Amino acid sequence: PPGPPEAVTIDEITDTTAQLSWRPGPDNHSPITMYVIQARTPFSVGWQAVSTELVDGKTFTATVVGLNPWVEYEFRTVAANVIGIGEPSRPSEKRRTEEALPEVTPANVSGGGGSKSELVITWETVPEELQNGRGFGYVVAFRPHGKMIWMLTVLASADASRYVFRNESVRPFSPFEVKVGVFNNKGEGPFSPTTLVYSAEEDIEVFWTSPIGKNRGRIQGYEVKYWRHDDKEENARKLRTVGNQTSTKITNLKGSALYHLAVKAYNSAGTGPSSVTVNVTTRKPPPSQPPGNIIWNSSDSKIILNWDQVKALDNESEVKGYKVDYIIEIKPFSDGGDGSSSEQIRIPKISTMEPVSVNLLKRLQAGCRGIYSDSIYLVFWDKAE
């Protein structure tokens, strides 16, 4: 195989492209047929192939495209001939791409819960490598469902992931249309798709149907009895409706609490039989305890994880599932044992760089089943000498 190319230089760089040049290394008596360009950033998993036009063995320049704005890159070149793939060049100097308007919006915009008269809005922060410039922040827009005018607030922090709007006019469990936009020093980017978020649920809307069949007297209204699970039923509070009204709202309840309620019809002779008791719980916060006793086993190309079930506390929401993130650590091994480990690398959720073709580079490779979008991540690292 050919020797490593020399003097890889970044001649020009824009927000998404880089113009590179280099000198060929020794061909070791077999003409060089092609060059492959690799890049590395503080956010990438080792060296990764980047997009260029096909670079033949007589071309010593290349334009790399599809880079992320405002990210520090370094590049290296690998030569190949009919014998095989050579060793990579030494890395180029590090250069940062230029800034650009942000293009990626926050994921999983949601919210809800909170205290009385609050609207809680949450989202996943945009990764640093996708912020496209300095001065990154968020614009939170919300309005009551069905209204025309948006209310806006600006959060000048790239780490912000939660906003709470407090106002006495916010009625419990009211629907709001919510979207979160992004900005940086270059200007404003797009907003996320609009989603529906409900204000704090400390009120309960109760509905029922009128009794079916013959009544012994004309119904004058209904009585709703409700009490907290921790209280005694004889201490229950009551409210009455008048006439044919078959719904009512119970207000000023305690958050994250289980309530029991039942409905009776009444007239001048008194109250009738009670309905079946219904249980309802006001919105609760997420579980506070992390999963424990994590055990893993590897099998072929898969890693199987097991952990103890998280049991939500009485004042917490029921666990509906688990989200898994993972970190990679690489170390050489030999007959004498394992060597030193690399720094831990967190797999990024989003990457615009594609891994090197398995058939193209004779590098050590590991395939990891992706947690996100069921993708495959190829991990590359330098061989221990």
C-alpha positions in Angstrom: 0.0 0.0 0.0 1.1 3.6 -0.5 2.6 5.7 2.3 0.8 8.5 4.0 0.1 11.7 2.2 1.9 14.8 3.5 1.2 18.4 4.4 -2.6 18.4 4.4 -3.7 22.0 4.4 -7.0 23.8 4.7 -6.8 26.5 2.0 -10.3 27.9 2.3 -13.2 27.3 4.6 -16.8 28.5 4.5 -19.8 27.6 6.7 -20.3 24.2 5.1 -17.3 23.6 2.9 -13.5 23.3 3.1 -11.0 23.4 0.3 -8.0 21.0 1.0 -4.7 20.3 -0.6 -1.8 17.9 0.1 1.3 16.4 -1.3 1.4 12.7 -2.3 3.4 10.3 -0.2 5.4 7.4 -1.6 3.4 5.0 -3.9 5.7 2.1 -2.9 6.0 1.0 -6.5 2.3 0.8 -7.2 0.5 3.9 -8.6 -1.9 5.6 -6.2 -5.5 5.2 -7.6 -7.5 7.3 -5.2 -7.6 9.4 -2.0 -10.2 9.4 0.8 -10.7 12.4 3.0 -11.6 12.0 6.7 -12.6 14.6 9.3 -12.7 14.9 13.1 -14.5 17.3 15.3 -14.8 17.6 19.1 -18.3 16.0 18.7 -17.5 13.1 16.3 -16.8 9.5 17.2 -13.2 9.4 16.0 -12.3 10.0 12.3 -15.2 9.8 9.8 -15.3 10.0 6.1 -16.7 13.2 4.6 -18.4 14.0 1.3 -16.2 15.0 -1.6 -16.1 14.3 -5.3 -14.2 11.2 -6.3 -10.5 12.1 -5.9 -8.2 10.1 -8.2 -4.6 9.4 -7.6 -3.3 12.3 -9.7 -5.4 14.9 -7.9 -4.1 16.6 -4.8 -7.0 18.9 -3.9 -10.5 18.3 -2.7 -13.6 20.2 -1.7 -15.3 18.8 1.4 -19.1 19.6 1.5 -21.8 19.1 4.0 -20.0 20.4 7.1 -21.7 21.9 10.1 -21.3 25.7 10.5 -19.3 27.0 13.5 -17.6 23.7 14.3 -13.9 23.1 14.6 -12.6 20.6 12.0 -9.3 18.9 11.3 -8.8 16.7 8.2 -6.5 13.9 7.1 -6.0 12.0 3.8 -5.7 8.3 3.1 -4.2 7.0 -0.2 -5.1 3.7 -1.9 -3.7 1.6 -4.7 -4.3 -1.8 -6.1 -2.4 -3.3 -3.2 -4.5 -1.8 -0.5 -5.2 1.1 1.8 -2.3 3.1 3.2 -1.8 4.8 6.5 -3.5 8.2 7.0 -1.6 11.4 6.8 -0.9 13.6 9.8 -3.9 15.7 10.7 -4.2 19.2 9.3 -4.4 22.3 11.4 -7.8 22.8 13.2 -10.1 25.4 11.6 -13.6 26.4 12.5 -16.3 26.8 9.8 -18.0 30.1 9.5 -21.3 30.9 11.3 -24.7 30.6 9.7 -28.4 30.9 10.6 -29.5 28.0 12.8 -31.5 25.3 10.9 -32.3 22.6 13.5 -35.2 23.1 15.9 -35.6 21.6 19.4 -37.0 18.1 19.6 -39.8 16.8 21.8 -41.5 20.1 22.6 -44.0 19.3 25.3 -44.8 20.2 28.9 -47.7 20.4 31.2 -48.1 19.9 34.9 -46.8 22.6 37.2 -48.6 24.6 39.8 -51.8 26.6 39.7 -51.9 29.3 37.1 -48.8 27.9 35.4 -48.0 26.8 31.8 -44.9 24.6 31.8 -43.1 24.2 28.4 -40.2 21.8 27.9 -38.0 20.7 25.0 -34.7 19.0 24.2 -31.8 21.3 23.7 -30.2 21.6 20.2 -26.7 19.9 20.3 -23.8 22.3 20.3 -22.5 21.0 16.9 -25.9 22.0 15.3 -26.2 25.5 16.8 -24.4 27.0 13.8 -22.9 30.0 15.7 -22.3 32.0 18.8 -25.1 33.6 20.9 -27.5 30.6 20.5 -30.8 30.7 22.3 -34.5 29.9 22.1 -37.7 31.8 21.3 -40.7 30.3 23.1 -44.1 31.0 21.5 -47.5 30.1 22.9 -51.1 31.1 22.7 -54.4 29.7 24.0 -55.8 27.1 21.6 -57.9 28.7 18.9 -56.5 32.3 19.4 -54.6 34.3 16.8 -52.0 36.2 18.7 -48.8 34.5 19.9 -47.0 35.4 23.1 -43.2 35.3 22.8 -40.4 35.1 25.3 -36.6 35.0 24.5 -34.2 32.7 26.4 -30.7 33.7 25.7 -29.1 30.5 26.8 -28.1 27.5 24.7 -28.7 25.2 27.8 -32.3 26.4 28.4 -34.8 23.5 28.2 -37.8 24.7 30.2 -40.0 27.8 30.5 -42.8 28.4 32.9 -45.4 31.1 32.2 -47.2 32.3 35.3 -50.4 34.3 35.2 -53.5 34.3 37.2 -55.5 34.3 34.0 -54.3 30.8 33.1 -57.1 28.4 34.0 -56.3 24.9 35.0 -56.0 22.3 32.3 -56.4 24.8 29.5 -54.9 23.8 26.1 -52.2 26.0 24.6 -50.5 25.9 21.2 -46.8 25.9 21.7 -43.7 26.1 19.5 -40.0 26.8 20.2 -37.7 28.5 17.8 -34.0 29.1 17.7 -31.6 32.0 17.0 -27.9 32.9 17.1 -25.8 35.9 16.3 -26.5 35.5 12.6 -30.3 35.8 13.1 -33.4 33.7 13.7 -33.9 30.1 12.6 -37.1 28.1 12.2 -39.7 27.1 14.8 -40.5 23.6 15.8 -43.9 22.2 14.7 -46.8 23.5 16.9 -47.9 21.1 19.7 -50.6 21.2 22.2 -49.7 21.6 25.9 -52.1 21.9 28.9 -51.7 24.2 31.8 -51.5 22.9 35.4 -54.2 20.3 36.1 -55.5 21.2 39.5 -59.1 21.3 38.3 -61.2 18.3 37.3 -64.0 18.4 34.7 -66.7 15.9 35.6 -69.4 14.6 33.1 -72.3 12.2 33.6 -75.5 11.1 32.0 -79.0 11.3 33.4 -80.5 8.2 35.1 -82.2 5.9 32.6 -85.8 4.6 33.4 -88.6 5.8 35.5 -87.9 8.3 38.3 -89.9 8.6 41.5 -89.7 12.4 41.2 -88.5 15.2 39.0 -84.7 15.7 39.2 -83.9 19.2 40.3 -80.1 18.8 39.9 -77.1 16.7 40.8 -74.7 16.6 43.8 -71.0 15.8 43.2 -69.2 14.5 46.2 -65.3 14.4 46.2 -62.5 13.7 48.6 -58.8 13.1 48.6 -57.6 9.5 49.0 -55.9 10.4 52.3 -59.1 11.9 53.7 -62.2 10.2 55.0 -65.3 10.0 52.8 -67.5 11.5 55.6 -65.3 14.6 55.3 -65.9 14.8 51.5 -66.8 18.2 50.0 -69.9 18.6 47.9 -71.1 20.8 45.1 -74.5 21.0 43.4 -75.7 21.7 39.9 -79.2 22.9 39.1 -81.6 21.6 36.4 -80.5 19.4 33.5 -76.8 20.3 33.8 -74.7 17.1 33.4 -71.2 18.4 33.9 -69.3 20.6 36.3 -65.8 21.6 37.2 -64.1 21.0 40.5 -61.5 23.7 41.3 -58.7 24.4 43.7 -57.6 20.8 44.1 -54.2 19.7 45.3 -51.7 18.8 42.6 -50.3 15.3 42.2 -53.1 13.9 44.3 -55.6 11.0 44.0 -59.3 12.0 44.3 -62.5 9.9 44.6 -65.8 11.3 43.4 -69.4 10.2 43.0 -72.6 11.8 41.7 -76.1 11.7 43.0 -79.4 13.1 41.6 -81.5 15.2 44.0 -85.0 16.7 44.3 -87.1 18.1 47.1 -87.4 14.7 48.7 -83.6 14.3 49.1 -80.8 12.6 47.2 -81.0 9.4 45.2 -78.5 6.5 45.0 -74.9 7.3 44.3 -73.1 6.5 41.1 -70.1 4.2 41.1 -67.1 6.0 42.7 -64.6 7.2 40.1 -60.9 7.7 40.8 -58.9 10.6 39.2 -55.4 11.8 39.8 -54.1 15.3 39.1 -51.0 15.5 37.0 -47.8 14.2 38.7 -44.1 14.9 38.2 -41.8 12.3 36.5 -40.0 9.6 38.5 -37.1 10.9 40.6 -35.3 7.6 41.1 -32.8 6.4 38.4 -32.7 2.7 37.2 -30.4 0.6 39.3 -28.4 -2.7 39.1 -27.6 -2.2 35.4 -26.3 -5.4 33.9 -25.1 -5.9 30.3 -24.1 -8.9 28.1 -22.6 -8.8 24.6 -23.7 -11.3 21.9 -22.2 -11.1 18.4 -23.0 -7.5 17.3 -25.5 -6.7 20.0 -25.4 -5.6 23.6 -28.2 -6.7 25.9 -29.0 -4.5 28.9 -31.0 -5.3 32.0 -31.9 -3.1 34.9 -34.1 -2.9 37.9 -37.5 -1.5 37.4 -38.1 2.0 38.6 -41.1 2.2 40.9 -42.6 5.7 40.9 -43.3 7.2 44.3 -46.8 7.9 45.4 -46.6 11.5 44.2 -44.9 10.7 40.8 -46.2 9.7 37.4 -46.3 6.0 36.5 -43.3 4.8 34.5 -44.3 4.1 30.9 -40.9 3.2 29.4 -37.2 3.9 29.4 -34.9 5.9 27.3 -31.3 4.6 26.7 -28.3 6.7 25.9 -24.8 5.2 25.6 -21.1 6.1 25.7 -18.2 4.3 23.9 -14.8 3.6 25.4 -12.0 2.0 23.3 -8.9 0.2 24.5 -6.4 -2.2 23.0 -6.1 -5.8 24.2 -3.2 -8.3 24.0 -2.1 -11.6 25.5 -0.8 -9.6 28.5 -4.2 -8.0 29.2 -6.1 -4.9 28.3 -4.3 -1.6 27.6 -5.3 1.9 28.6 -8.7 3.2 27.7 -9.5 6.1 25.4 -11.5 9.0 26.7 -15.2 8.2 26.9 -17.2 9.2 23.7 -20.9 9.9 23.8 -22.6 8.8 20.6 -24.2 11.9 19.1 -27.9 11.8 18.2 -27.4 13.6 14.9 -24.4 13.6 12.6 -24.2 14.8 9.0 -20.9 12.9 8.4 -21.1 9.4 7.0 -18.9 6.5 8.3 -16.2 5.2 6.0 -17.2 2.3 3.8 -16.4 -1.0 5.4 -14.9 -2.2 2.1 -12.8 0.9 1.6 -10.7 1.4 4.7 -8.6 -1.2 6.4 -9.3 0.3 9.8 -10.5 -1.3 13.0 -14.2 -0.9 13.1 -17.1 -1.6 15.5 -20.8 -1.6 14.7 -23.2 -0.4 17.4 -27.0 -0.7 17.1 -28.3 2.9 17.3 -30.7 3.9 20.0 -32.0 6.7 17.7 -34.0 5.8 14.6 -32.6 2.3 14.7 -29.5 3.4 12.9 -26.0 1.8 12.8 -23.0 3.8 14.0 -19.6 2.8 12.7 -16.8 3.7 15.1 -13.2 4.1 13.8 -10.0 4.5 15.8 -6.2 4.4 15.3 -4.5 1.1 15.6 -2.3 0.8 18.7 1.4 0.5 17.7 
